[in-house]
Amino acid sequence: MNLSVRVIVETVNETGEVKSHSVISTKSVTSPCSLVDLGYRQTEQVEMLQHIQQALLDEQSCFLQENTPRCPRCNNKITRNGYVKSNFHGVYTDHKVSTRKQICLKCKWKSIPSIDSLFGSAIHPDLAKIQTEMGAKHSYRDAEKILTLLSSKKRSINNHERVKKTTECIGEYLSLSLGNDSSIESQAADKLCIQVDGGYVNTIEADKKRFEVMTAVIFDPEQIDYHGGQLKQDGAISTLRGKLTSKHCAASALADEQSYLKQAALESAIKQGMTKDTSMTAICDGADNCWNVINAIAPHCHDITRILDWFHIAMKFENLSLNNQTLREKTKRAKWHLWRGYPDRAIIRLEEIKNNLQEKKEQRKLTKLMNYIANNIECIIDYRQRQKNGMIFTSQLAESTVESLINQRCKRQQHMRWSRKGLHSLLQVRASISSNSWQEHWERYVGEAMLKTAA
Ligand SMILES: [Zn+2]
């Protein structure tokens, strides 16, 4: 017995009467020689979806018209005037959809709508979501390749320029809606941690090489996952980096004296549960622009403990790399004082070392380090005690937000160069995805972003 599997699309009315009937595919049932023969091939599946989707779209066509019962020009009654076809892009397939034309017989005013003019976009939100996530995670060209694989063929809607356009459109919407997000519902937190840090990316601007991008992350310091472990409490600084399981991120590539990041960080903190009663711990690398963001948060919480990031202190000592073995040992003593929260003693030690140095270059390094300590003296705490108490004092305990938000996407290839505007939009999407707000709200974001483009 030779069997076939037939896929049929039917249109039925409410009584079940078949109004139209078409065969989408007929596939004979054969014994599979290999896995390849098991079920439908990807191209066959996409082909069927193409027909099924088109059948529904054709039936929806009669509803697709401009909602103007009267002529907007002369108020005369308007008349149906046939159909016109326009593009529509679903997740896997592209379509031509008929929309109804209308005409005013008196003044000849015409309505010739398209899916784009009726809905603000010809891209289904499901596709826009996938394009945005792919564009946020991968280079736009890699995103194009992945999308081509998914729909089993090249589609011009998925070329890298279009993926970039969609991603930036959503990112721009997120950027503009800062401060108007009414969906903030969070559980009040007693204690939160904020880290602000900057990183550099290459620019497309002709006269510059790179520009600074800043990030902020607000998280619950009790919820760092070390692959099942707890916040590490003993031993030297761990090289193991945990994952922040409860956090909100913000990022900015704008040259606006941190005005955007201040607002975005504040909003992220509120989303993470910051209230007037919350005790905040701020960990920064010591740059003024980072502390500026912290200072903007300060009036909105109960108190802030400002801590100079131990990770950056340790890095600065490592970068000294003095030639003289004895003096190198002495720098360790200076670091030892910092570790116990005695910056004054550390500066005295460093001054002694500096006076024993011959090379101008090494002296300059020491001066720089002493200035760094002096400038941040209020934020140098007893790190050893904090570590004993299992409290956070370094950004190194957890994943780096600069790394995850910026570097992983922006430094994937050596030649990657960015405009501030394009990167800023992209970072808003990446921040939203890593704050878990994307999963919950993407449909609203995509819908409103697309509408806004049309207006
Ligand atoms: Zn008219």
Boltz pocket constraint, residues with backbone or C-beta under 6 A from the ligand:
constraints:
  - pocket:
      binder: B
      contacts: [[A, 71], [A, 72], [A, 73], [A, 74], [A, 75], [A, 76], [A, 104], [A, 105], [A, 106], [A, 107], [A, 108], [A, 109]]
      max_distance: 6.0
